[in-house]
Amino acid sequence: MKLMKFMPAALLLCFSLGAFAQDEDLTEEVAGEEEVEDVFVPKTPIEKKFFQRVQLGFMGTNVKYTNFGLSPDYNNYFLKGIGFGWMGDFKIAKKYPIYFEIGAMFTYHTGRSKGDSIYTYHNEPGSSGEGEYTKRHYRIQAFSVTVPVSVSYQFRNAFNVEDLTLAPYAGLYFRFNAVCNRWETTYTTDYLNGVAVNERPVERVNKTLMTDDRNGGWWEHKPHKGTIMQPGVQLGVNAFYKNYTFGLSYMYDLLPFAGHKSSPELTSKTTAEGGNLPNIGTNCDEKVSTAHNFLITVGYVF
């Protein structure tokens, strides 16, 4: 009889333990499913928390020289640059594809003046048949290193195209100018009664624009030391497709490449012939601006 009394209680205890064990198994299964859902497997390298890319760049820079509020055509340039660089992208948000970008690009720039500097000197006042005709061409050659620092946001599967990602970005950059030289090529011809009588040899002179040499600046006898570091702001967008990338960027320099300010008043001196000549370095406010830059890049992501 005592055994019969304990049987119902024992059966209830067994059912309770079985139900508890089943509930515990279900709880473990649900937790396991949640853990699987939290594990993100990237399909392409740009979905990783960190990815790298190497790229080629093609840059265009408009160089403008101003002096006394004027802009002589022969001292305006359009520089074309080609570069090679590396970029690293770090994810900085847990739930959103926001990335911090930093890298470096080494660029070679070159370009010639948009016009020619032409001077004609006459041996006799008022005479147009005699004189010396001089024509100059200018070419710039430069090397620089640009370090971009920006933030981007990835729009994945853009336009419903699988593996296509658009990543607009904005930020700063720092350009370090290592070398900047100007080559001057001079052609000179003597005329007599409107006829060329003598053609002088072509003269080529190389001048550095990264020193304070008064004879080596952008303008004779006026120093224009090039700025070693130029900061700027940039806006652009990168398009990623699988392991390939294509980018467009606009870059605006916050500092001019070179500048020189002198006395605000123009002073002059009397010549032996009784004329007046302005004193060098007075009443000048000169600037060499490289503000507007356009960059196209192609690259590979890994």
Steps between C-alpha positions, in 0.01 A plus 500: 500500500781736582649432155169580335487833682844609370442393137292809391755738654789321326324511164432875533866560586617308191266692269618831651867415450433391140313818420777714654766317299298552180459872574874531561575331165265741321663797672844387389376454141352852487818651648704312244285635217546857627878455512500375141300804389752737663792353302539707179684334214619765246441419134755755373815652658336840549254346749783411739576703811830592335599482134778644286530621143773607263415752232622709209404866491469758222493859629433834334601824673433856387792724601430873503754778548376841614703823517367853551152355458590375152542145372742484207409208274859390467519427872180296524545124478297182487694218666431137421604248762527122523535325833510169682362450849361283779183538708384328818131497607396436862138442603410741781130419557365166620160502330568725200755477214689816597875492438800714588746530210868590504779448250768661284552574130830589330440725198711642217362825355591675177351769277591799288380859508176570317655785301838643403691792644592715201718810517606724209774759543562765233840655437347830390203670669190454290668260261313177433743357248799450727521318827529186699216251525504269802259215568497293820334174594466382860456144628448377856622165635416400856476207743264486797353262758130535593360351822116485499298461820125455446179324606283299258162327502432189290178456305517130416325338204450846349233524229408141592823377344660220700855570624480867388568745782508879494695667780488882512762657727612833640801609699838669501833442329857617545724543196875502555689668214845346463621641166374778276711628209428738213668456163534815289556463126593822318495563123657828379507646147648832377313695232617770259238680292253230586728217382654239733877539479618291793353213699668445834539156657219371718569550870359273769521587869379287793397685818380353825184647653555355848762753618516872575746566218404842363604393152319170513144593584193509285580860414850639463654663809199422721518203736225239483596213724271203442293377794623161619166392650160600359182395683170472320144366501363233268169354384464190288347161437641153445326225308590142602420193294632179650877566534517806273449867572453822305500843665438869431610780732510879521780642717527863612829634640459723806846658456660634181810328371703822523446863589689819564386833642705815504449873546143613423641814337663508161833684506715591203841635414621742233712358220797669332277583203254680729234229510352313795535134581306321778711363781508121513295351783268796558124513467476128429254245628574181316359152539537165326176309554442128443155504661300286257600135456309214333595138563401176324610168652482134402604227739488147636363399840644222715 
